[in-house]
Amino acid sequence: MPLNNTTILPSDSPEEAEQLFKSLIDEKDVVCVIVFGNDSVAQTAIKNADVRAALSPAGFKRRAVWMQSTGLWDNVKSYLKNGAVKVNSIDPANLIAIGVSLSDKVEMEMPTSKTPDFIAMEFAFVTSSKQ
């Protein structure tokens, strides 16, 4: 299944991943859900996030971002701001996804214990778009 609404950050090039992430954050009126990891749960999460990103019920564009290597987090977190969730307190090892608002604030986090089905991914987008 192609991921038409997903940006995959390259794991083998932290500099390229950072530039790509920065360009996404600089884009106006986009709500993002960032999925961490590359195990079977992360693969399910990104597929479901991609499907939900195709919709824009509030008129805002949605984008799924796949950070397969959680080691990239340190390279990109400086482009995000504190929202309901503090940027520096995020532990990508224990999260499957985070939601980023239109104003680049981290507004929600989804623990790895949560099943990343369509409902959970939609909730991530909706929660993030409220801010």
Helices and strands as residue ranges (DSSP letters): E 6-8, H 14-26, E 30-36, H 40-53, E 61-67, G 70-72, H 73-76, G 77-79, E 81-82, G 87-89, E 95-100, E 105-111, H 118-129
